[in-house]
Amino acid sequence: MNTNNLTPKLRFPEFKDCGEWEEKKLEEIIGIVIAPKKLSQSMFNKTGKYPIIDQSQNKICGWTDDDNSIINEKFPLIIFGDHTCILKIVNRPFAQGSDGIKILKVKKNENINPKFLFQYLQFNHIPQIGYQRHFSILKEIEVYFPNEKGQIEQQKIADCLTSIDEVIAAHTRKLELLKAQKKGLMQKLFPAKGKSLPELRFPEFKDCGEWETKKMEEFFLIRNGYTPSKTNKDYWTDGTIPWFRMEDIRENGGILSDSIQHITEKAIKGGRLFPAYSIIVATTATIGVHALLIVDSLANQRFTFLTKRKSFDKKINMIYFYYYMFLVDEWCKKNCNTGGLAAVDMIGFKKQLIPMPLFSEQQKIADCLTSLDDLITATGEKLEALQIHKKGLMQQLFPKM
């Protein structure tokens, strides 16, 4: 039982004199809707009158026309993923696609707005429950809600937070569309396998002829990264030289100027670093991930370094090649051993044919894709800022636990 003052920090002016909020366990407030009929796979369609909802990434997993499987309760209803952390509110008839979700409805005699409860659960409990926790734990949680003029205040809070959700959803869709646009554009800006020209070419280069195609090993020096001995403190203490791992790409993206961990000069074999504007590509363990390193550096043994040969120093734009490497990543994923530690077929990798247009055309392609990446990054940052804003607002609109 919460002994704190059950009043939120931020309250709409018309409710400031409405007193403290009330408290109940979730199981007192909600009931569980039993789906009328379990769908067989044959009932799933690409189109249909009714959406099918399961626990796969909080999205509609299919459609059906089977009226006997439809949940037609009073809406809105709340869907809780029993084995995953999804939480969804639905406002129309639908079918249940798996046993891994619970469909919750507010009991008739409870003075709770379902949309308010949805936002409350989203903020207070779902992230803390975690992936493997069961619904039986969720239903024991305490729910705090305004009761005097309760439905009106609950609706006001729900409307406020729902409006932010709608903006977040719009930015999420925009981000997904931009990523899809980039993927489609890359497929057209680079030649398909076995072709010497792309499907889409900038007008000023249409009469520039076919692209130069050579094997990977002809364009690039191909060498392995390595890990200096972890037992030798002289290799690591107060190190200033970047040493890259997969964590660097996961945390900081695909164009890197610094690393999480650093080594000293004593750790460098032969005293030579891999030069700036080399590509690293994961060829063991996690296959088909790459980055462009814009600083002299090293990386661990899971990466293969690609460094321009001197004869092509003025002929290869490494930003262009960084984008082309996304196609090479796909080849790597399809051409690795299946037993033991995953490893790319390096003989085939070195023989991969790489198309290179004129340097000026490479620059144009690189600029186009970079500008699209900048837009993707800006949209992602805006989305993150909106999510932080909503979280901060919820911390004030709900009483502190």
C-alpha positions as CSV (number, residue, x, y, z in Angstrom):
1,M,0.0,0.0,0.0
2,N,1.4,3.4,-1.0
3,T,1.6,5.8,2.0
4,N,2.7,8.7,-0.1
5,N,0.3,11.6,-1.0
6,L,-1.7,10.2,-3.9
7,T,-1.7,13.4,-5.9
8,P,0.3,13.9,-9.1
9,K,2.8,16.7,-9.4
10,L,1.1,18.2,-12.4
11,R,-2.7,18.4,-12.6
12,F,-5.0,20.2,-15.0
13,P,-6.3,23.4,-13.4
14,E,-10.0,22.3,-13.2
15,F,-9.0,19.3,-11.0
16,K,-6.6,20.9,-8.5
17,D,-9.3,20.8,-5.8
18,C,-10.6,17.3,-6.5
19,G,-8.6,15.6,-3.7
20,E,-6.3,12.6,-3.7
21,W,-6.4,9.7,-6.1
22,E,-7.7,6.3,-5.1
23,E,-5.9,3.0,-5.1
24,K,-6.8,-0.6,-6.2
25,K,-5.1,-3.7,-7.4
26,L,-5.3,-4.3,-11.1
27,E,-7.2,-7.6,-10.6
28,E,-10.0,-5.7,-8.9
29,I,-10.4,-3.5,-11.9
30,I,-10.0,-5.7,-15.0
31,G,-11.5,-8.9,-16.3
32,I,-10.0,-11.2,-19.0
33,V,-11.9,-11.7,-22.3
34,I,-11.9,-15.3,-23.6
35,A,-11.5,-15.5,-27.4
36,P,-14.6,-17.3,-28.9
37,K,-12.5,-19.5,-31.2
38,K,-8.9,-20.1,-31.8
39,L,-7.8,-19.4,-35.4
40,S,-6.1,-22.0,-37.5
41,Q,-3.4,-20.9,-39.9
42,S,-5.7,-21.5,-42.9
43,M,-7.9,-18.7,-41.6
44,F,-5.1,-16.1,-41.9
45,N,-5.4,-13.9,-45.0
46,K,-3.5,-10.9,-46.4
47,T,-6.8,-9.1,-46.5
48,G,-10.0,-9.5,-44.6
49,K,-12.7,-7.7,-42.5
50,Y,-11.0,-8.3,-39.1
51,P,-7.4,-7.8,-38.0
52,I,-5.6,-10.7,-36.2
53,I,-3.5,-9.6,-33.3
54,D,-0.8,-11.7,-31.5
55,Q,2.4,-10.9,-29.6
56,S,4.7,-10.3,-32.6
57,Q,6.1,-6.8,-32.3
58,N,2.8,-5.2,-31.4
59,K,1.6,-5.3,-35.0
60,I,-1.3,-6.9,-36.8
61,C,-0.2,-10.3,-37.9
62,G,-2.9,-11.1,-40.4
63,W,-6.6,-10.7,-41.4
64,T,-9.6,-13.0,-41.3
65,D,-13.2,-13.0,-42.5
66,D,-14.3,-15.7,-40.0
67,D,-17.1,-14.0,-38.0
68,N,-17.1,-16.9,-35.4
69,S,-13.6,-16.0,-34.2
70,I,-14.2,-12.3,-33.6
71,I,-14.1,-10.6,-30.2
72,N,-17.0,-8.2,-30.1
73,E,-16.7,-6.9,-26.6
74,K,-17.3,-3.2,-25.6
75,F,-14.2,-1.3,-26.8
76,P,-11.6,-0.1,-26.1
77,L,-9.8,-3.3,-24.8
78,I,-6.2,-3.6,-23.6
79,I,-4.0,-6.4,-24.9
80,F,-1.1,-7.6,-22.7
81,G,1.6,-9.9,-24.0
82,D,1.9,-12.6,-21.4
83,H,5.5,-13.6,-22.5
84,T,6.6,-10.4,-24.1
85,C,6.4,-6.7,-23.2
86,I,3.7,-5.6,-25.7
87,L,0.8,-3.5,-24.5
88,K,-1.8,-2.4,-27.0
89,I,-5.2,-0.8,-27.0
90,V,-7.8,-1.8,-29.6
91,N,-10.9,0.0,-30.7
92,R,-12.5,-2.4,-33.1
93,P,-13.5,-6.1,-33.5
94,F,-10.5,-8.4,-33.9
95,A,-9.4,-12.0,-33.7
96,Q,-6.8,-13.4,-31.3
97,G,-3.8,-14.9,-33.1
98,S,-2.0,-16.7,-30.3
99,D,-2.4,-17.9,-26.7
100,G,0.5,-15.6,-25.7
101,I,-1.7,-12.6,-25.1
102,K,-4.3,-11.6,-22.5
103,I,-7.2,-9.4,-23.6
104,L,-8.3,-7.2,-20.7
105,K,-11.5,-5.2,-20.2
106,V,-12.4,-2.9,-17.4
107,K,-15.2,-4.3,-15.2
108,K,-18.6,-2.6,-15.6
109,N,-18.8,-1.3,-12.0
110,E,-15.3,0.2,-12.0
111,N,-14.9,4.0,-12.6
112,I,-11.8,3.5,-14.8
113,N,-11.3,4.8,-18.3
114,P,-9.6,2.1,-20.4
115,K,-7.4,4.6,-22.2
116,F,-6.3,6.1,-18.9
117,L,-5.5,2.6,-17.6
118,F,-3.6,1.8,-20.8
119,Q,-1.4,4.9,-20.3
120,Y,-1.0,4.2,-16.6
121,L,0.2,0.6,-17.2
122,Q,2.5,1.7,-20.1
123,F,4.3,4.1,-17.8
124,N,4.3,2.4,-14.4
125,H,4.7,-1.3,-14.9
126,I,5.3,-2.9,-18.3
127,P,9.0,-2.0,-18.7
128,Q,9.8,-3.2,-15.1
129,I,8.1,-6.5,-15.5
130,G,10.5,-7.7,-18.2
131,Y,10.3,-10.3,-20.9
132,Q,9.9,-13.5,-18.9
133,R,7.5,-12.4,-16.2
134,H,4.0,-13.7,-16.0
135,F,0.6,-12.0,-16.1
136,S,-0.1,-13.2,-12.6
137,I,2.5,-10.6,-11.4
138,L,1.0,-7.8,-13.4
139,K,-2.5,-8.2,-11.9
140,E,-1.1,-7.7,-8.4
141,I,0.1,-4.2,-9.1
142,E,-1.5,-1.2,-7.5
143,V,-3.4,1.2,-9.8
144,Y,-3.9,4.9,-8.7
145,F,-6.6,6.8,-10.3
146,P,-8.7,10.0,-9.8
147,N,-12.3,9.2,-8.6
148,E,-13.9,12.5,-7.8
149,K,-14.8,13.8,-11.3
150,G,-12.7,10.7,-12.1
151,Q,-13.9,9.9,-15.6
152,I,-13.4,13.5,-16.7
153,E,-9.9,13.8,-15.3
154,Q,-8.9,10.4,-16.5
155,Q,-10.2,11.3,-20.0
156,K,-8.2,14.5,-20.0
157,I,-5.0,12.7,-19.1
158,A,-5.7,10.0,-21.6
159,D,-6.4,12.5,-24.4
160,C,-3.2,14.4,-23.6
161,L,-1.0,11.3,-23.7
162,T,-2.8,9.8,-26.7
163,S,-2.2,13.0,-28.7
164,I,1.6,12.6,-28.0
165,D,1.3,8.9,-29.0
166,E,-0.2,9.9,-32.3
167,V,2.7,12.2,-33.0
168,I,5.2,9.5,-32.0
169,A,3.4,7.0,-34.3
170,A,3.6,9.5,-37.2
171,H,7.3,10.0,-36.7
172,T,7.8,6.2,-36.4
173,R,6.0,5.7,-39.7
174,K,8.1,8.4,-41.3
175,L,11.3,6.8,-40.0
176,E,10.2,3.4,-41.4
177,L,9.3,4.9,-44.8
178,L,12.7,6.8,-45.0
179,K,14.6,3.5,-44.3
180,A,12.5,1.7,-46.9
181,Q,13.1,4.5,-49.4
182,K,16.9,4.3,-48.7
183,K,16.9,0.5,-49.2
184,G,15.0,0.8,-52.5
185,L,17.1,3.7,-53.7
186,M,20.3,1.7,-53.0
187,Q,19.0,-1.2,-55.1
188,K,18.6,1.2,-58.0
189,L,21.7,3.3,-57.6
190,F,24.0,0.2,-57.6
191,P,24.2,-2.4,-60.4
192,A,22.4,-5.7,-59.8
193,K,24.5,-8.8,-59.5
194,G,26.0,-9.6,-63.0
195,K,25.2,-6.1,-64.4
196,S,27.7,-3.3,-65.2
197,L,25.2,-0.4,-64.9
198,P,22.6,0.5,-62.3
199,E,18.9,0.9,-63.0
200,L,18.9,4.5,-61.9
201,R,21.6,7.0,-62.9
202,F,22.0,10.8,-62.4
203,P,21.4,12.6,-65.7
204,E,24.9,14.1,-66.0
205,F,26.4,10.6,-66.0
206,K,24.1,8.8,-68.4
207,D,26.6,9.0,-71.3
208,C,29.7,8.1,-69.1
209,G,29.7,4.4,-70.1
210,E,29.9,1.2,-68.0
211,W,31.3,1.1,-64.6
212,E,34.7,-0.4,-63.9
213,T,34.4,-3.8,-62.3
214,K,37.2,-5.6,-60.4
215,K,37.6,-8.2,-57.8
216,M,37.5,-7.0,-54.2
217,E,41.2,-8.1,-53.7
218,E,42.2,-6.0,-56.7
219,F,40.7,-2.8,-55.3
220,F,41.6,-3.4,-51.6
221,L,44.2,-4.8,-49.3
222,I,42.4,-7.4,-47.2
223,R,43.8,-8.1,-43.7
224,N,42.5,-9.3,-40.3
225,G,42.1,-7.4,-37.1
226,Y,43.5,-8.7,-33.8
227,T,43.2,-8.4,-30.1
228,P,46.3,-7.4,-28.1
229,S,46.9,-9.6,-25.0
230,K,44.5,-8.6,-22.3
231,T,46.9,-9.8,-19.6
232,N,49.6,-7.2,-20.7
233,K,48.6,-4.0,-18.9
234,D,51.1,-2.0,-21.0
235,Y,48.9,-2.7,-24.0
236,W,45.8,-1.2,-22.4
237,T,46.5,1.2,-19.5
238,D,46.0,4.9,-20.6
239,G,45.6,3.8,-24.2
240,T,44.7,6.5,-26.7
241,I,44.5,4.5,-30.0
242,P,41.0,3.4,-31.0
243,W,40.4,-0.4,-31.0
244,F,37.0,-1.3,-32.4
245,R,34.6,-4.0,-31.5
246,M,31.0,-4.9,-32.5
247,E,29.8,-2.8,-29.6
248,D,31.1,0.3,-31.2
249,I,28.9,-0.2,-34.3
250,R,25.9,-1.1,-32.1
251,E,26.2,2.0,-30.0
252,N,27.5,4.6,-32.4
253,G,26.5,3.6,-35.9
254,G,28.4,2.8,-39.1
255,I,30.8,5.7,-39.5
256,L,33.2,5.9,-36.6
257,S,35.8,8.3,-35.4
258,D,36.5,6.9,-32.0
259,S,36.0,3.6,-30.0
260,I,34.8,2.6,-26.6
261,Q,38.1,0.9,-25.8
262,H,41.6,2.1,-26.5
263,I,45.1,0.6,-26.7
264,T,48.7,1.9,-26.4
265,E,51.3,2.1,-29.0
266,K,53.0,-1.0,-27.5
267,A,50.1,-3.1,-28.5
268,I,50.5,-2.4,-32.2
269,K,52.1,-5.3,-34.2
270,G,55.0,-3.9,-36.3
271,G,54.1,-0.4,-35.1
272,R,51.5,0.1,-37.9
273,L,47.9,0.9,-37.6
274,F,45.2,0.4,-40.3
275,P,44.8,3.8,-42.0
276,A,41.8,6.1,-41.7
277,Y,39.1,5.5,-44.2
278,S,39.3,1.7,-44.0
279,I,36.3,-0.4,-43.9
280,I,35.8,-3.1,-41.3
281,V,33.4,-6.0,-42.0
282,A,32.4,-8.7,-39.6
283,T,33.5,-12.0,-41.2
284,T,33.2,-14.3,-38.1
285,A,30.5,-14.7,-35.4
286,T,28.1,-11.8,-36.2
287,I,28.2,-11.9,-40.0
288,G,27.5,-9.1,-42.4
289,V,28.0,-5.9,-40.3
290,H,30.4,-3.2,-41.4
291,A,31.6,0.3,-40.6
292,L,33.8,3.0,-42.1
293,L,36.6,4.0,-39.7
294,I,37.7,7.6,-40.3
295,V,40.7,7.4,-37.9
296,D,43.9,5.4,-37.9
297,S,43.0,2.4,-35.7
298,L,42.8,-1.3,-35.0
299,A,39.8,-3.7,-34.5
300,N,39.4,-7.1,-33.1
301,Q,39.9,-10.4,-34.9
302,R,36.2,-10.8,-35.8
303,F,36.7,-8.0,-38.4
304,T,38.4,-8.0,-41.8
305,F,39.9,-4.7,-42.8
306,L,39.5,-3.3,-46.4
307,T,42.0,-0.6,-47.2
308,K,42.4,1.1,-50.6
309,R,45.4,0.0,-52.6
310,K,47.6,2.9,-53.5
311,S,46.9,2.6,-57.2
312,F,43.2,3.3,-56.5
313,D,43.7,6.0,-53.9
314,K,42.3,8.8,-56.1
315,K,39.7,6.5,-57.8
316,I,37.6,5.2,-54.8
317,N,35.4,7.4,-52.7
318,M,35.2,5.4,-49.4
319,I,31.8,6.9,-48.5
320,Y,30.4,5.5,-51.8
321,F,32.0,2.1,-50.9
322,Y,30.6,2.3,-47.4
323,Y,27.1,2.3,-48.9
324,Y,27.9,-0.4,-51.5
325,M,29.1,-2.6,-48.6
326,F,25.5,-3.1,-47.5
327,L,25.1,-5.2,-50.6
328,V,28.3,-7.1,-49.7
329,D,26.9,-7.7,-46.2
330,E,24.0,-9.6,-47.7
331,W,26.3,-11.7,-49.7
332,C,28.3,-12.5,-46.6
333,K,25.2,-13.7,-44.7
334,K,24.4,-16.1,-47.5
335,N,28.0,-17.4,-47.9
336,C,29.3,-18.6,-44.6
337,N,29.9,-22.0,-43.1
338,T,27.0,-23.7,-41.2
339,G,29.0,-25.6,-38.5
340,G,30.8,-24.2,-35.5
341,L,31.6,-20.5,-35.3
342,A,30.1,-18.8,-38.3
343,A,32.7,-17.6,-40.8
344,V,32.4,-16.0,-44.2
345,D,33.8,-17.8,-47.3
346,M,36.9,-15.6,-47.6
347,I,38.0,-17.1,-50.9
348,G,34.7,-16.1,-52.4
349,F,34.7,-12.8,-50.6
350,K,38.0,-11.8,-52.1
351,K,36.7,-12.6,-55.6
352,Q,33.5,-10.5,-55.2
353,L,33.1,-8.2,-58.2
354,I,32.9,-4.6,-57.1
355,P,31.5,-1.9,-59.6
356,M,33.2,1.5,-59.5
357,P,31.9,4.4,-61.6
358,L,33.9,7.6,-62.1
359,F,35.0,9.3,-58.9
360,S,32.6,12.2,-59.5
361,E,29.7,9.8,-59.9
362,Q,30.7,8.0,-56.7
363,Q,30.6,11.3,-55.0
364,K,27.1,12.1,-56.3
365,I,25.8,8.7,-55.0
366,A,27.5,9.2,-51.7
367,D,26.1,12.7,-51.2
368,C,22.6,11.5,-52.1
369,L,22.6,8.6,-49.6
370,T,24.4,10.7,-47.0
371,S,21.6,13.3,-47.2
372,L,19.0,10.6,-46.8
373,D,20.9,9.2,-43.8
374,D,21.0,12.7,-42.3
375,L,17.2,12.9,-42.6
376,I,16.8,9.4,-41.0
377,T,19.1,10.5,-38.1
378,A,17.2,13.7,-37.6
379,T,13.8,11.9,-37.6
380,G,15.2,9.3,-35.2
381,E,16.4,12.0,-32.9
382,K,13.0,13.8,-33.0
383,L,11.3,10.5,-32.3
384,E,13.6,9.9,-29.3
385,A,12.9,13.5,-28.0
386,L,9.2,12.9,-28.2
387,Q,9.5,9.6,-26.3
388,I,11.5,11.4,-23.6
389,H,9.0,14.2,-23.5
390,K,6.2,11.8,-23.0
391,K,8.0,9.9,-20.3
392,G,8.7,13.2,-18.4
393,L,5.1,14.3,-18.7
394,M,3.9,11.0,-17.4
395,Q,6.2,11.3,-14.4
396,Q,4.2,14.4,-13.5
397,L,0.7,13.4,-14.5
398,F,0.7,10.2,-12.4
399,P,1.4,10.1,-8.6
400,K,5.0,9.1,-7.7
401,M,5.1,5.4,-6.7
